[in-house]
Amino acid sequence: MTAYALRRLGYGLLVLLGVNLFTFFLFFTVNTPDDMARLNIGGKRVTAEQVDKWKAERGYDKPLYWNAAETGTRQATNTIFWERSVSLFALDFGRADAESAGDIGTQIKSRMAASLQLALPLFILQVIVSTLFALLLVFFSHSRLDFWGVVLCVVMLSISSLFYIIVGQYLFSRVFRLVPISGYSPGWDAWRFLVLPVCLSLLSRLGSEARLYRAMFLEELNKDYVRTAKAKGLAEHVVLLRHVLRNALLPIMTSAGAYLLRLPRQPGVRALLRHPGPRRLRDRRHQRPGLRDRSQHGVRGLGALHRVLCADRHPLHLGRPPGAAGLRERTACPDSSSSGPTR
């Protein structure tokens, strides 16, 4: 398991390095700093003096990869590649190219706090509620409750999340006036603006998550150790909670962890409920930093952050650790000579 974890970590670092080199090549070799200067200055007549001044103010007048005019380590560090690409590994995003824009890292941090306030409660409630609902269906399996529960899950996952948001805003904000219809407020008043997006996002994902967890629990119920536990006289709820739930938590947390990375990037919740986040920065068009002010460094900053969060989703990382299924069986199957079922 340790070798597998180290191998995946090494794959992630290689992916980050390769994508970083590729994006730097696109932004600074295919599209030169002179092109960036003309695009940001604008106008039909851009003089060479204006281009040189713009590049000097933002550090784009340095060599790309190697500075032969310097000595020692500054030959490598006093370059555009070191300042604009290597610094991203330390999460130093620098400043945007526009004169009115500020530090990119400060802008991302100010929006990331609001994203975590939405993502963490939603992640915890999503796992708990979906797991409990799936356990309820499994406990009453092959009954009418199980049948209609599965039908309800299929209906819920077939409905678009936009429908939940629009209906929720109309009922709970306009009709009953329980929560604000949209917006965000920092501080202790933030909970009033988090109740509606958390509940609506939880409801929109409940059908698919509960149906998935139910399938995982049913798979565990067909294992030999479960039949042995039932044959030794353990009650149904004891087997379900003590053995099945524990062994099914591994795939549940794996799927839930992948969903956690997608929580801060839900376009429906952000757009309709006007909740701030890294994708919605403070400008009149709610665009990413760098799109409205044409700051390519701002775009690369958010791209680097996205690569750090999603590097583990690379195709090289797909699959299960070797022997994971056998390990789970060995830890779950009881010893035939023991007096009671154990994990």
ABEGO torsion letter per residue (X at the ends): XAAAAAAAAAAAAAAAAAAAAAAAAAAAAABBAAAAAAAAAEEABBBAAAAAAAAAAAGAABBAABBAABBEAAAAABBAAAAAAAAAAAGBAEBBABAABBBAAAAAAAAAAAAAAAAAAAAAAAAAAAAAAAAAAAAABGBAAAAAAAAAAAAAAABBAAAAAAAAAAAAAAAAGABBABEBBBEAAAAAAAAAAAAAAAAAAAAAAAAAAAAAAAAAAABAAAAAAAAAGBBAAAAAAAAAAAAAAAAAAAAAAAAAAAAAABAAAAAAAGBBBAABBBBAAGBBBGAAAGBAAAAAAAAAAAAAAAAAABAAABEBBBGAAAAAAAAABBBAABABBBX
